[in-house]
Amino acid sequence: MSRQQRRRAAQQAKKAAGKPQTDSAKQADLEAIFQNAMAQHGAGQLDQAIASYDQILTALPQQPDALHLKGVAMAQMGDLGSGIELLQQAAAAKNDSVDIHNNLGNLLWQAGRLEEADIVLRRAIDILPTHAAAHNNLGGVLEQAGRQEEALASYRAAANLEPNNSAIHGNIGIVLEQLGRLEESAVSLRHAVELDPQSPEAHNNLGNVMKGLGNLEDAATQLRQAIALKPDYANAHQNLGSVLIELLELDEAVATLERAVTLEPDHAQALVNLSAGLNLLERLEESEKFARRAVEIAPDLAEAHNNLGVSIRGQGANEEAEACYRRVVELDPTHATAHSNLIFTLDFNPNYGVADHQAERKRWQELHAAPLAAAIQPHDNNPDPNRKLRIGYVSADFRRHSAANGFGPMIMSYDRDAFEIYCYSVNLTSDDWTESFRAAATGWQDCRRLNDSQLAEAIRADKIDILVDLSGHSAGNRLPVFARKPAPVQVTAWGHAAGTGLEAIDYFLSDPVVVPASETGLYAEEVRYLPSHIPYYPPQPAPEVVDAPFRRNGYITFGSFNRLEKISDGTLAVWSRLLKRSSTARLLIKSQALDRPKVRAGFEERIQAMDIDEDRITLLGADPQMVHLEKHSLVDIMLDPFPHGGGISTADALWMGVPVIALVGETIAGRIAASALTAIGLPDLIAKTEDEYIEIAMRLGEDTERLVQLRSSMRQQVAESPVADPKQYVAAVEILYRDFWTRWCADQ
């Protein structure tokens, strides 16, 4: 029971109390004491009021009204147990008092004794069926007990008795929200606001439901009004901050959530949302601080562990991030996003192989996709194998992003006579690439604010024939949409293409280097082969290729432009051996994460531990794309890390004339560079062992004539290969699409 409810209970008890019946000689004195006690109670002088009630109870130990009001006062003082005991005595002495039973029910509710509260409040209603407060309080007890339908009936009974009571309509709205009946909830909560426009709670509750309905602008308006009415309302600041995150007004969101945490430092949900906003702003160190605080305060709050995992994985702490995501799945087995985060992180861990990766994906299928199988409906697409097909692509990366480099040709270079392309964008940001994709597509929808069910319905309404996942288990994926199978044929490819584990996805597009025939049985999807695992969408314009830097430096510069978390300790150990073999060579490592002081310091410690001479290593951070590409002019030979190798970073290097040495790994992530090198005709740069990796790098570094030749010819070699020739690659894809569709039509 809230403070406001307890205050109302005292007022009700005061109103209901009659004069104690005493012997005539004492009656006048006791009446005066009782009146004084109620005045003290009403004025908040609880100690004095309790002393006055005790005077009455000394004379009349079972006087029900004194027991009642003393019990209320004791509860208000924080002694809930004594308050309940006194009200139980009062109820026994005066079993027909609706106010005593109502207040006793409230105290039992406050104490978490829900079954007893239920019985007592029903007794109050039996005594006086028109007692609105008792119906309302019973609704609260039932709501807390998880009996929402019964709670709704009790709240509605209270509203029928007091139709102008804003708080009761607010309670109806909240329980309707809990039942998932958001439209009805919004009606009740809007009525509560109309009845009491000065109620910050009413505005706050309506704002939350409008957020659930996807009306973020109205949600923000309601929550701002709640804050205007009650500036120190921490919950409203917290809720507004979460809405502003959805609106991507991130700076204001963080400021609002910081205000919530200032008002209530242990507000776990505010801390969680603050860490989420900071993650989106790439302020990972700050995010980590607030996420750790949230975990400390609420160790069973799944989202706190998820946000901590996001912040520390971005700083290279993969193993701890993995533990965070495992904890989320343990706490909340329905948290599909965190489970995808776990899968993505496992792909970077050298201790896991393909079988392990696919086993975890199968677990994702069991926990998150299988329960949605009942939502799959038959498709009424026209089963004509030769007609123009509608291809749908779903991604959060229709923008300048490495994933878009891979899937871009499918949107920019498709056969417009045979296919129509529909893009379902869940981008957080947009740029010039976004506009290029939008212009090339037949249809485009910005779907970030649609939930999974709504997005699935939008895809089904568009009569998509083949739906393609471009994210896998990477950030922003909408795999729960694919689990609903809104299209008759579903495919995964290109964006973190490593299989999804979903039974509702029919095909996984790869190549025989990345997924050897001996491993295809590990995947939930049917594996079909393309000329290479991913194509390459060369940047336009791109800097010109320049001379190999050894010609001006007098020494070979090895390099890596990969994400820092891909550079394992095993990789550093091999690179250390290589530098010791090539006494004059240098190593240049370029990664966005090196702009973070904490990450850079940690990486420098790892380098020192590998006994690598720091004078021979250069560390660089992020640059705009053109500058980033230009800095390939500083490197003679790129070294692919392992066990998680490069993808687009490999293709960028080859496009800029820099050969890449790759160690073919035991997982998809460790074979992508080998796939690209095979597709462009340079399989001799692929090693099968660490020793061979060093030997190939040494041999190429000594063969300066070949380095010069590769530097001048590689871009043309890449451009003519299936990797970077969109006509070749997209034609191969579209042959598969037509085959998939023909097979589906035959099944009909």
N, C-alpha and C positions, 0 to 999 in steps of 0.2 A: 504494500500500500504506500502510495506516495505521500510526501509531506502535505500536499494540498488535500489529499483524501483524508489524512489523519485530522487535519484542521477542521474539515467539514464534519468528520465524525464527532469531534468534540462539540461542534456547534449543534449538531443534531441531538446529541445526548443532552446538552444543556437545555435545548428547547423541549425535549421530551420529559425531562426530570420533573417530578411532582414534589410537593413538600413532604418531608419524612413524617410518618405518623408516629408520634411519641406520646409518652405520658403527658398529660396536660401541663404538669409542673415544669417539664424540660422543653416542651415543644417550641416555645417562643425563642429560647436561647439557641436551640439547634437549627431552627429556621433561619435565624440571623447568621449563624455560622455557615450554613449551606449557601445562603445568598452571597455571603462574602467569598466563599470558596469558588463559586461560579464566576464571580467578578474577577477574582485573581486568575482563574483559569483562562477566562476570555482575554485578559490582558497579557497572557504569556508568562505570568509569575507562577511557574509550575511548582517550584519548591514550596511556596507559601500555600498554594492550592492543595497540594498533597497533605501538608500538615493540617489544614482545615478539614479535609475529608477524614483524616485520621481521628480528629476530635469527635466527629459524628460516629465513626465506626467503633470508637472506644465505648461509646454509649450504646450503640446499636450495631453489633458486629455483622449482621446480615442485611443491613439497609441496602437495597439493591441499587438505588440511584447513586449513593456515595461509592459503592463498590465499582459501579459502572464508570463514573467519571474519574475516580482515582486510577482505574485501570487504563483509561485513555491517556491520562496525564503521565503515568509511568511509561507507557509506550512512547509517548512524545519525548520523554527524557532519555530514551534509548534502551530501557529495560523492557524489551518486548515480552520475555517470558513471564515476568510478574504481571504485566498488563493483561496477557491472555488469561492467566490464572484468576485474576480479579474479575474479569468479564465473565469467565465461566461460572464463578460464584454468583455473580449478578444474574446471569441467565437462569441459573437453577432457582434463585429466589424469586425471579419475576419472569416466568417462562412465556408470558404473552407480550413481552416488549419487543416490538419490531426493531427499535433503535439499538437495543442491547445486542440482539442477534446480528444485526447488520454490522455493527462495529466489531463484534467478536469475529465475525467472518472475515472482515478486513484485516484484522491483526493476524489471524491464522494464515491468510493469503500472504501477508507480508513475511511471515515466518517460513513460508514454503510448505506449510502443512495443508496441501491442496484438498485432499479428501475430506478432512475435517471442515475446512472452510466451505466446501461444497454443501455438506450436510447442514451447517449452521445457516448459511445464506438461503438455502431452500426453506428452512424453518421460518426465517424472516418473511419470505414471500408467502408462505402458508398463513402466517399471522395477518399480513396485509398485502394481498395480491397487487394492489395499486402502488406499491412502494418502488418507485422508479430506480432509486439508488441501489436497492438490493438486487434488482434485475441486472443493473449495470455492473455491479461488483461481481455477481455470479458470472457474468460474461467474462470479466477479467480473469477469474479463477480458471474457467474452462479454457480460455485462450492459452493461459500459461501451461495448462495440462496437455495442450496439443489437441484439444477437442474443438476445433475451429467451427465446425458446423453448428454444434450446440451453443458455442459462444455467440455466434451470429444470431441465433434465435433469441438468446437472452438480451443481447444489445438491442435487437429490434423491438422486443417487448418493452424495454426501457424507453426507447424512442417513441413508441406509441403513447406512452404515458406522459412524456415530456418532449413533445415534438420540436420545441425550440431550444433544446439543450445542445449546444455546439459540441461539447466534449463527447456526448454519446454518439452523435453522428460521426465524429472523428474515430471513435472506437470501431464503429461499423466499417468505416473505410479501411482501417488498418487490418482488420481480420479478413476482409475481402481481398486485400492485397496479399495476405498470407495464403489465401486459397487460390491465388493466381487469377482472380477475376478483376483485372486492373481497370477495365472500363467502368464497371459498377463501383469499384473503389473510388475512382476519380469523381463520380457523381456525388457520393456521400461526403467525401472530403471537401469538395467544392461547396456543398451545402453547409458544411461546418464553418468554412471561411465566411460564407454569406451571413450566417447567424452571428458570428463573432469575428468581424474583420480585424479586431485588435488582438487576436490570439496568435502569438508567434508559433505555438505548437501546431495550430491548424494549418498555417501556411507551410511550415516545415514538412508536415505529413503529406500535404498535397504535392509539394515539390518533389518528394521522393517517388510518389506514384507517377507523376508526369515523366520523371526520368525513366521509370520502368516502361512507360508507354512509348518512349523514344522522343517525346516532345521536350527536348532539352532546353529550348529557349524559354518555354513556359515554366519549366522546373526551376531554371535560374531566377526567373522573375519572382516566383513564390518564395524561394529561399532567401533572396535578397530582402524581401519584405519581412520575413521572419527575423532577419538580422537587424533590420531597421527598427523593429519593435522591441528587440531584445539584443542589444549589441554584444552581450557576453554569452550568447547562446552557442556554446561550443559545438553541439550537434549540428546546428544549422550551418555553421562555418565548415564543418567537416563534410556535410552533404553537398553544400555549394561547391566546395573544392573538387569533389568527385564528379560533379556535373561539368565543371569547367575543364577537367581532364578530358571528358568525352567530347567536349567542344573544341579541344586542342588549344584552349586559351591557357597555355601551360604556366606562363609566368604569374598570371593572376591566380591560377589554381594553387600554385605552390605558396604564394603569399597568404591566401585564404586558409590553407591547411596549416601553415605555420601559426596563424592566429588561433586556430582551433587548439593546437598543441600548447600554445602559450596559456590559453584559458584553462586547459585541462591537460596537464603534462602526461598523464597516464591514459589518455584516450587512445586505445589500441588501434581502432579503425582509422582515426585521423593519422596516426603514425604510419599505418600501412599505406593509406592513399598518398600521403606526403612522399613516402619512398617511391611509390609508383610514378608520381609526377616528376620527381627528380631523375628517375631512370630514363623517362622519355626525353628529358633535357640533357641526357648524357652526363649528369652530375652524379657519377656513380659512387664516389667516396662519401658524399653527403647522404645519398640514398642508403648506402650500407649502414651508416650510423643510425638512421631512424628505423630501418628494418630490424636491426639487432635489438633496438629498444623495444619494438613491438613484440618481437619473439620473447624477450625477457618478461614483458608484462603479461602477454597472452600466449604461452607456449603451445597451446592447442589451436591457435588461429592459423589455418592453413595458408591464407594469402600472405601472412607475414613471412613465412618460410619461402614462399614462391618469390616474393619481391627481393628477399635477401639473396636467393639463388641468382636472380637476374643481375643484381648489382655486382656480385662478386665474380660471376662468370665473365662479365664484361671486363673485369680486371685480371682475368687469367686464372682465377682460383677454381679450376674445373672440378676437382675432386670434392671440395667443400660444397660447391654448387650442386653436384650430383646428390650429396647427402641431403641438402635442403629439399630438392625436388622429390626424393624418395620419402621424406617426411611428409610432404604435402599429400602425396598419393596415399600414404598410410592414414593421415588424418581425414582426408576427404577423397575417397575413391572416385568421386564424380568429377574431380577437377581435371578436365581434359587438357586444358592449356598447360598446367604444370607437368602433366604426364608427357605431353609433347616436348616440353622443355627438357625433361629428363632424357628422352630419347635422343634429342639433338645433342645433349651434352655427352651421352655415352658414345656417340660417334667420334668424339675427340679423345676417348680414353684408350690407350694402347693395350689395356688388359682385356678388351672385349673384341670378339670377332663377328663375322657376318651372322653366324647362328645366334649369337647373343643379341645382336641388334634386332634381328627379325623376331626373336622370342619376346622381346619387350614390346615390339609393335603388335604382336599377337595379343599380348596382355591388354594393350590399349584397345584393340578391337573388342575384347571380351568386356572390358569395363565401360567403354563409352559408345561404341558403335552397335554392339549386339542389342542393347536395350532400345535402340531406335529402329530396329528392323521391322517392327510392327507398323511403323509409319510409311513404309515403302508401299506405293500404290502402282497398279499396272500403268503402262504408258500407252497412249493412243497415237503416237507418232505414225505417220504414214509409212508403212513398210515397203517402200519402193527402193530397191537397191541402187537405182541409177539417178535418182533425183538430186537436186542441189541440197547439200547438208548444212545444218546449222551447228557450228562448233562453238562451244562456250568455254571461256578461260576464266579461272578464278585465281586472283592473286592480290597480295598486299604490296607488290613490288612493281607496279606499272609506273616506274620512275627511274631516275639514274641509280641503278643498283646492279650488282653483279648478276643477280638472278635474271634481270631483264635483258642483260647481254645474251643470256642463253636462250630465252624463249622469244626474244624480239623478232627474229625472222618469221616465226609462225604467224605473227600479226601483220608484219609489214610486207610480206612477200607471198601471201596465199593466192591461190587460183580463184579469182573472183567469179569465174564462170561456173565453178563446181561447188564452191563453199561460201557460206556467210559466217562472219566472225562476230561473236558477242563477248564483250569483256565485262566481267563483274569485279569492279575495283573495290578493295577494302583498304586502299592506301591511307596512311596517316598524313602523308604530304604529297604534293603534286609539283611537277616541274615541266620543262620543255619536252622531255621524253613522254610524260603523261599525255601531253597534248598531241604529240605525234601518234601515239597509240590510239587515242580517242579518234583522231581524224581518219586513221586507216581502218578502224573497225566498222562493221555494219551497224552494230548497236553497242551502246555503252551505258552502264549503270554504276553510279557511286553507291556502294552498298555497305559502307562501314557501319552505318547506324542501324542496319537491319540485323535482327537476331537470326540465328541459324534456321529456324523454322520459316521466318519471313523470306530469307534469301532463297531457301529451297523452293518455296512457292513461286517466287519471282522467276526462277530458272525454269520451273515446270510450265509456268504461264507463257514463257517465250518459246516453248516447244523445241528446246535444245535437243539435238540428236546425240551429240558426243560432248561430254563435259570433261574438261581437263584441269586437274589440280596442278598448280605451278609452285606450290610451297612445300609439299611434304610435311614434315613436322617442324619446320622453321617458324619463326615468329610471324604472327598474323595469319596462320593457316586457318582454313574453314573446313577442316575434315569432318566435323559433325554434319555439315551440309551434305557432303558426299555420302555419309552413312545413311541419309534419308533417300538416297538414289533418285534425285529429281530428273535425271536423264537416263534413257535406256542403256547407253554405253558410257562408261566412265574410265578415265585414263589418268595416270600420274606420270609426270616427266619434267625434266630440266631444272626446276627450282628446288634445290636440295633433294634431288631425285635419288632416293635410296630405298624405295618401297615404303608403303604406308602401313601395311598390315590389315587394311580394310577389305573385308570380303565383298563389299559393295563396289569396289573399284576393280574393273575387269582386267586392265592391262597396265604394265609398267614398261616404259620405253627406255632402253639402254643400248649397250653394245657388248660384244663377246669379250672385250678386254675387261670391262668393269664388272660384268656379271657373266662369268664363264658358264658354259652349258651345265657343268657339274653342280652348279649352285642354284640353278633356277627353281628347284623344288623347295627351297627355303622360303620363297616369297608367296604371299597371299595372292598376288596378282599374277597373271600370265605374262611372262617376260617376252617382249618382242624386240628385235634388234634393228638399230639404225646405223648409219655410217660412222657415227661417233656418239658418245654418251650425251654430250651437249654440243650445240653449235656455238659459234662465236659471232657476235654482232659488232664488227669493228667500229670503234668510235669515229664519228665523222664531224668535224675534221680530226685528223690525228697528226702529231708532230712527225716531221720527216725522220727517217732513220739516219743516224750519224755514225761516224767511224767508231770501231771498237775502242774503248778507253785505254786498253793496254798500249796502244800505239803512241799515246801522249804521256801515259804514266810510267811506262817501263815495267809494269808488273800487272798480273791478272787480278781483277776484282771479281770475286764471287758475290752473289747477292740473293736476298729473299725479300719479296714484297708481299708476303702472306700475312694473314691475321696472326697475331702473336701467340694466341692459344694453340695454334697448329705446330708451333716449334717446341717439340717435346724435348725432354732431357736426352733421350736417345739420339735425336737429331743433332743437338748441340755437341754431344760426344763425338759423333761422326765428323761434324764440321771442324771440331778441334783437331782430330786426327788429320784431316785434310790440310789444315793450315800448317801443321807440323811437318807434313810431307812436302808442302810447297812453301818454302821458307820466306819467299818474298810476297806471297799473295796477301790480299786484303779481303775482308768480309764486310759487306754493307747490308744492314737489316733495316727495312722500312716498314712501319706499321702504325696505323692510327693510334693504337693503344699506347705507343711510346710517348705520346703527348701528355700522358697522365704521370705526374711525378712519382706517385706511389708505385705504379706499374713499372715505370722505367727503372726505379731503384731496385725493385725485386728482380727484374730481368738482368740487370747488371750484376747482382749477386749470383744469379745462376751462371752467368758467363764466367765470373771469377771462380766459381766452384768447378768449372770444367777446365780450368787452367788454360784459358784462352787469353793471349796477350791483348789487353785492352787497346793498346796503341794500333793494333791491326784491325780494329773493328770500328765501324761508323754506324751510329743509330740515328735514324730519321723518323719523323712523325708524318702526319697526314698533309696532303696538299690538294688543291683543286685538281680535277681530272687531267687537264692538259699539262699542268706542271708535274703531276704524278707520272704521266706517261713520258714526259721529257726526261725525268730522272732515270729512266732506263739507260740513258746515255752514260751513266756512271758505272754500269755493270757489264762485264764481259760474258759471264756465265751465271745463269740463275740455278740455284739449288732448291729443288722441291723438298719441303719438309715431310716428315713421316711420323706416325702412321697416317695422319690426316694431311693429304697433300692439297695442292692448289687446284683451282678450277679456272675461273676467269682470269685470275692472276697469271696463270700459266699462259693462257691465250694472249693476254696483253703483252707478256714478255716476248712471245714468238712474233707477234705483230710488229713489235719494235726492234726485231732483228736479234734478240738475245736468246741463244739456245738454252734449254732447260734440261738438267740432269734429274731423272726421276727414279725412285726405288719403288717398284710395283709392290703394293701392299696386300694384306689379307682381307681388306674391307673395301667397300665402294669408295669411301673417302680417300683411300690410299691408292686408287687406280685411275683417277680422272686425268692426271697429267700424262700417265702412260697411254690412255685412250687418245688424247690429243696428239701426242707424238707419233703414235701408230697411224692415225688418220692423215697426218701430213707427210708421212714417209720418213720419219727419223727414229725407227725402233732401236737403232744402235745407241741411243742416249738413255735407254731404259735399263736399269740394273735389277738383278734378282736378289742380290745380297748387299750388305753394307760394304764389304770389301770391294765388290765390283763397282758400287756407286763411287767410291773414292778413286778407283782405277780409271773409270770413264772420265771423271772430272779432271784428274791429272793429265790423262792422255789428250783431252780436248784443250786443256790449258796450254799444253806444250805444242799443239798443232796450230800455230798462229795463222798459217795459211788458210786452214779450214775455218777458223774463227772469222777471218775477214770475208771469206766466201759466204759463210752463213749469214753474216751481218748484211750483206748486200742482196742476198737472194731470198731470205726467209719470208719476207712479207708477201712476195709474189707466190711463193710456195704455199703459204697458208691460204692466200686468196683463191688459189685454184683448187684447193682441197675441199672435200665435203664439209669441213669444219667451218669455213668462212664463206663458202659460196652458197648463198641462201637458195638459189634455184635448185641446186643439187639436193641440199638437205631437206628443204620444205617439200620437194617432190617426193622424197622417200617417206616423209611423214604422211603426206596425203594419200599415198598408196596404202599405207597401213590403215588410215582412217576409213578409206573406202572398203577395205577388207573387213574391218571390225563391223562396219554397218551392214555389209552383205551377210555376214554371219548372223547378226541379230535378226535381219529380215527373214533369213531362212528358218530361224527358230520360231518365228511367229506363225 
